[in-house]
Amino acid sequence: MIKKRYADRRDWRRITQRHYVHEQVENEVFNGHVTLLQLIEVTSPLDVRYGDETIRIADAGYVWVQQFPSDAHHAVTSMFDAAGQLVQTYIDICLRTGVEDGRVYWEDLFLDLITLPSGQVLLIDTDELEAARDQGEVSQAEYALAWAEAKRLQKQLQDGSFPLVAHAEVMKRQLEQQLKQGTPR
C-alpha cells in the first residue's frame, strides 16, 4: 500500500520539541509548498550510513527544508546541521503531494534519491519498489512512473541542473525569518 507521509513529522517521537512552518511558494524556480522543520530537542541523534560514510541527519538544532513542487512526482528534503551546513538532500519519489487538514503530505512510491555534499548521488530502496509491485501494492503504471521520475531526477542531480538543492537554502533563510517574526505552527 502506498503510504501517506506528512511534512510536520508529528508522529516521529524522536523529535520532542519542534518549530514548524509551511508556505505556498511561487517564484521563478518553484511553485508548490515549502515547509521548514526545526528540531529543537530530540530523544537521540539519527545517523545514517552510506557505504563507508556515516552522516548525522537529525539532532537538536537541525533544520529540514521540504519542497513539494506542484504537478511533480517528488518531494525534496534538505537537511541542515546546527551550524547551517547542508548534510544531505533526500528526494522521495511520490505519486502525488497535497495538503490535507492543513498538513502537507506526499504519497510515497518507495524509490529515493540522496545527494551528499560531495556530489555523490545514491538511488536507494529499489528493492522496496520491486516488492511493492510484486505484492500488488503499486500498479504497473505507478511502478513505471516511479522509475521514470527517479531516472530523470538522477540525471539532473548528476549534471547539476536540478534547481531545488540551491533553492532550499533560499527558502531556509526566508522561513527562518518568518519563524522569528511570528508564531511557529
RAZI-V810411 format. One record per pair of residues at least 4 apart in sequence whose ideal C-beta (glycine too) atoms are under 7 Angstrom apart, sorted by the first residue. I is the first residue (numbers start at 1). J is the second residue. D is the distance in whole Angstrom. If there is no record, write none. Layout:
i:I j:J d:D
i:I j:J d:D
This chain:
i:1 j:137 d:5
i:2 j:95 d:6
i:2 j:107 d:5
i:2 j:108 d:6
i:2 j:109 d:7
i:2 j:137 d:7
i:2 j:138 d:6
i:3 j:108 d:5
i:4 j:105 d:5
i:4 j:107 d:5
i:5 j:105 d:6
i:5 j:106 d:6
i:5 j:108 d:6
i:6 j:10 d:7
i:6 j:103 d:5
i:6 j:104 d:7
i:6 j:105 d:5
i:7 j:22 d:7
i:7 j:35 d:4
i:7 j:66 d:5
i:7 j:104 d:4
i:7 j:105 d:7
i:8 j:20 d:5
i:8 j:37 d:7
i:8 j:103 d:6
i:9 j:15 d:6
i:9 j:37 d:6
i:13 j:43 d:7
i:14 j:42 d:5
i:14 j:43 d:5
i:14 j:44 d:7
i:14 j:46 d:7
i:14 j:58 d:7
i:15 j:39 d:6
i:15 j:42 d:6
i:16 j:41 d:5
i:16 j:42 d:6
i:16 j:43 d:6
i:17 j:40 d:4
i:17 j:41 d:4
i:18 j:37 d:6
i:18 j:38 d:6
i:18 j:39 d:6
i:18 j:40 d:6
i:19 j:38 d:4
i:19 j:40 d:6
i:19 j:179 d:6
i:19 j:184 d:4
i:20 j:35 d:7
i:20 j:37 d:5
i:20 j:184 d:6
i:20 j:185 d:5
i:21 j:35 d:7
i:21 j:36 d:5
i:21 j:175 d:5
i:21 j:178 d:6
i:21 j:179 d:6
i:21 j:184 d:6
i:21 j:185 d:6
i:22 j:33 d:6
i:22 j:34 d:7
i:22 j:35 d:4
i:22 j:104 d:5
i:23 j:34 d:6
i:23 j:175 d:7
i:24 j:33 d:6
i:25 j:30 d:6
i:25 j:32 d:7
i:25 j:34 d:5
i:25 j:171 d:7
i:26 j:31 d:5
i:29 j:163 d:5
i:29 j:167 d:5
i:30 j:67 d:7
i:30 j:69 d:6
i:30 j:164 d:7
i:30 j:167 d:6
i:31 j:69 d:7
i:31 j:70 d:5
i:32 j:67 d:7
i:32 j:68 d:5
i:32 j:69 d:4
i:32 j:70 d:4
i:33 j:68 d:4
i:33 j:99 d:7
i:33 j:104 d:5
i:34 j:65 d:7
i:34 j:66 d:7
i:34 j:67 d:5
i:34 j:171 d:5
i:34 j:175 d:7
i:35 j:66 d:4
i:35 j:104 d:6
i:36 j:63 d:6
i:36 j:65 d:5
i:36 j:172 d:7
i:36 j:175 d:4
i:36 j:176 d:7
i:37 j:64 d:4
i:38 j:63 d:5
i:39 j:58 d:6
i:39 j:59 d:7
i:39 j:60 d:6
i:39 j:61 d:7
i:39 j:62 d:5
i:40 j:60 d:7
i:41 j:60 d:6
i:42 j:58 d:6
i:42 j:59 d:6
i:42 j:60 d:6
i:45 j:56 d:6
i:45 j:58 d:6
i:45 j:59 d:4
i:46 j:56 d:7
i:46 j:57 d:6
i:46 j:58 d:4
i:47 j:54 d:5
i:47 j:55 d:7
i:47 j:56 d:5
i:48 j:55 d:6
i:48 j:57 d:6
i:49 j:54 d:5
i:50 j:55 d:7
i:50 j:122 d:6
i:55 j:87 d:6
i:55 j:88 d:6
i:56 j:81 d:7
i:56 j:87 d:7
i:57 j:79 d:5
i:57 j:87 d:6
i:57 j:88 d:6
i:58 j:62 d:6
i:59 j:82 d:7
i:61 j:82 d:3
i:62 j:79 d:7
i:62 j:80 d:6
i:62 j:81 d:6
i:62 j:82 d:6
i:63 j:80 d:5
i:63 j:172 d:6
i:64 j:77 d:6
i:64 j:79 d:5
i:65 j:78 d:5
i:65 j:168 d:4
i:65 j:171 d:5
i:65 j:172 d:5
i:66 j:75 d:6
i:66 j:76 d:7
i:66 j:77 d:5
i:67 j:76 d:4
i:67 j:164 d:5
i:67 j:167 d:7
i:67 j:168 d:6
i:67 j:171 d:7
i:68 j:75 d:5
i:68 j:97 d:4
i:68 j:104 d:6
i:68 j:106 d:6
i:73 j:93 d:6
i:73 j:94 d:6
i:73 j:95 d:7
i:73 j:145 d:6
i:73 j:149 d:4
i:74 j:91 d:5
i:74 j:92 d:6
i:74 j:93 d:6
i:74 j:94 d:6
i:74 j:149 d:6
i:74 j:153 d:6
i:75 j:92 d:5
i:75 j:94 d:6
i:75 j:97 d:6
i:75 j:106 d:4
i:76 j:89 d:6
i:76 j:91 d:5
i:76 j:164 d:5
i:77 j:90 d:5
i:78 j:86 d:6
i:78 j:89 d:5
i:78 j:165 d:7
i:78 j:168 d:4
i:79 j:87 d:5
i:79 j:88 d:5
i:79 j:90 d:7
i:80 j:84 d:6
i:80 j:85 d:6
i:80 j:86 d:6
i:80 j:87 d:7
i:80 j:172 d:6
i:81 j:85 d:5
i:81 j:87 d:5
i:86 j:117 d:6
i:87 j:117 d:7
i:88 j:114 d:6
i:88 j:115 d:7
i:88 j:116 d:6
i:89 j:115 d:4
i:89 j:165 d:5
i:90 j:112 d:6
i:90 j:114 d:5
i:91 j:112 d:6
i:91 j:113 d:4
i:91 j:153 d:6
i:92 j:106 d:6
i:92 j:108 d:6
i:92 j:112 d:6
i:93 j:109 d:5
i:93 j:111 d:4
i:93 j:112 d:7
i:93 j:146 d:5
i:93 j:149 d:5
i:93 j:150 d:5
i:94 j:106 d:4
i:94 j:107 d:5
i:94 j:108 d:6
i:94 j:109 d:5
i:95 j:107 d:4
i:95 j:109 d:5
i:95 j:142 d:6
i:96 j:107 d:5
i:97 j:105 d:7
i:97 j:106 d:5
i:98 j:105 d:6
i:99 j:103 d:7
i:99 j:104 d:6
i:100 j:105 d:6
i:109 j:129 d:7
i:109 j:138 d:7
i:109 j:142 d:6
i:109 j:146 d:4
i:110 j:125 d:5
i:110 j:128 d:4
i:110 j:129 d:4
i:110 j:132 d:6
i:110 j:146 d:7
i:111 j:125 d:6
i:111 j:126 d:7
i:111 j:129 d:5
i:111 j:146 d:5
i:111 j:150 d:5
i:112 j:124 d:5
i:112 j:125 d:5
i:113 j:121 d:6
i:113 j:122 d:7
i:113 j:123 d:6
i:113 j:150 d:6
i:113 j:153 d:6
i:113 j:154 d:6
i:113 j:157 d:6
i:114 j:122 d:4
i:114 j:124 d:6
i:115 j:121 d:5
i:115 j:157 d:5
i:115 j:165 d:7
i:116 j:120 d:5
i:121 j:154 d:6
i:121 j:157 d:5
i:121 j:158 d:6
i:123 j:150 d:6
i:123 j:154 d:6
i:125 j:129 d:6
i:126 j:130 d:6
i:127 j:131 d:6
i:128 j:132 d:6
i:129 j:133 d:6
i:129 j:143 d:7
i:129 j:146 d:6
i:130 j:134 d:6
i:131 j:135 d:6
i:132 j:137 d:4
i:132 j:138 d:5
i:133 j:138 d:5
i:133 j:143 d:5
i:138 j:142 d:4
i:138 j:143 d:5
i:139 j:143 d:7
i:140 j:144 d:6
i:141 j:145 d:6
i:142 j:146 d:6
i:143 j:147 d:7
i:144 j:148 d:6
i:145 j:149 d:6
i:146 j:150 d:6
i:147 j:151 d:6
i:148 j:152 d:6
i:149 j:153 d:6
i:150 j:154 d:6
i:151 j:155 d:7
i:152 j:156 d:7
i:153 j:157 d:6
i:153 j:162 d:6
i:154 j:158 d:6
i:155 j:159 d:6
i:156 j:161 d:5
i:156 j:162 d:4
i:157 j:162 d:5
i:163 j:167 d:6
i:164 j:168 d:6
i:167 j:171 d:6
i:168 j:172 d:6
i:169 j:173 d:7
i:170 j:174 d:7
i:171 j:175 d:6
i:172 j:176 d:6
i:173 j:177 d:6
i:174 j:178 d:7
i:175 j:179 d:7
i:176 j:180 d:7
i:177 j:181 d:6
i:178 j:182 d:6
i:179 j:184 d:5
